[in-house]
């Protein structure tokens, strides 16, 4: 009886589609953006030469969740609407890079708030967060997104259709 339950659970995990995973992460990002305390100075500051771009965290969360929703929509269109099969390895690599980056970024934020918080309120020790954000952005832009585009392009132009 236990083997059947374990296999049943494994089959349920296999039924989770990649686009559902991206839509789940997009919903979590949007929820984080909505729940954040808006009374604090919650802004994302970008300094480019002599210009500062100040963006509220809610708008960053809205933009990121839109990106994850559109990524899931791309996978849904190719897999469900066009009934094409994607390359599993490329899909897995892309998913690990994007969803793993989201997880790593929030773990680094939690670590820095728990262990690197300065008692002096005017000193922000966000070097670790900034380095992590830069490394993950480069990883996503130069490895993750090209893999996504290549995977969808191969899936669209593949002659053999997905059976199911």
N, C-alpha and C positions, 0 to 999 in steps of 0.2 A: 504494500500500500504506500509506503514511503517513497519508493522509487517512482511510482506514478505521480505522486504529488510533486516530487522534485522535477521530473520531466515536464509536468504541466506548468510549473513556475518558469522553467527554462524556455518553454515554448512561448509563454507570455512575454518574456524579456526579448525574444526574437521578433515578436510582433511589433515592438516599438520601432517606428520608422524614424529616419534621420530628420525629416522635416518636423515631426512632432517634438523632437529633442530641441531643435532650434527655436521653435515656437514657445516651448516651456522656458528656455533661458531668456527669451525676449520678454516674456511675462514677468519673470523674476526681476529682470533689470528695471522694467517699468514700475513694478511694485516697490522696489528699493527707492526709485526716484520719487514716488508719491509719498512714501512713509518718512523720508528724511525730514529732519527738523528744519523747517524753513525760517526759523527765527535766528539761527546762527548765520555766520558769514559763509554760506555754502556756495562758493564760486570756484570755477576752474580758470586759473589765470595762465595765459600764454604770452610770453614776452618775445616779440620779434623786433630786434633792433631797438628803436625808440618807441615802439607801439605796444601797448598792452591790450590783449583781447580778454575780456572778462565775460565768462559764460556761466550761467547758473547751473548747478548740478542737475536740476530737473530737466533742463534742455539737453544736457549731455546724455542723461539716461533715456530721454525720449529719442534722441538721434541713434543711440546704440541699439535700443530695442527695435527701432524701425529697420536698422541694418540686419539684425538677427531675423526679424519677421520676413524681410525680403529674401534673405538667404534660404530660409525654410520654404518660402514660396517658389524659389527657383528649383529646389529639389522636388517639391510637390508637382510642379508643372511637368518636369521631365519624367518622373516616376509614375504619377497617376494619370495626368491628362494625356501625355504622349505615349504612355505605356512602354517607356524605354528603360533599359537596364544601365545603371552606372557602374563604374569600376569600384569595387568594394574597398580596395586598398586606398585609393585616392579619397574616397568619401570618408574613410576612417581617419586618415591623416588630417584632412581638413577639419573634421569634427573635433578631433583631439586638440588641434592648434587653437581653434576659435573658442570652444567651450572650456578647454584647459586654461587658456589665457584669462578668461573671465574668472575662473576659480582661483588661479594663482594670484591675480591682482587683488581679489578680496581677502585672500589669506595674508598677503603682504601688508595690506592696510590693517587687518586685525592684529598682526604681529607688531607693526610699528606703533599702533595706538596702545597696545598692552605693555610693550617693553622699551620703546624708544621715546616715549612722551617726555618732554622737558617740563620741569616745574616752572620755568620762566615763560610767561605767556606770550612774549613777543618773539621768541625764538622758535621757529618751525623746523623740525628735523624731518623733512620730507625727501631727503636725498634718495633713500632706498625706494620710496614709492615712485619718485620721478624716474629713476634708473629702470625700475621694473616696467613702468609704463612705456618708456622709450624702447626697451628691448622687445616687449610684447607687441608694440605697434609695428616695429620693423619685421618681426616674425610673421605677423598677420598680413601686412601689406606685400611683402616680398616672397613669402612662401605659401601662406594659407590661401590668399585670394587667387593667385595664379593657378594653384592646384584646383580650386573650385571652378574657375573658368574653363580650364582644360578638361576637367571631369564632365562638366555640363556639355561642352562642345563635342566631346567624344560620344557622350550619351545621345545627343540629338542626332548626330550624323551616322550613328551605328545602324546597320541594316537590320540586324536581328532584333526582334521585339521581345520585350519581357513578357513571360507567360504568367498570368495570375489575374 
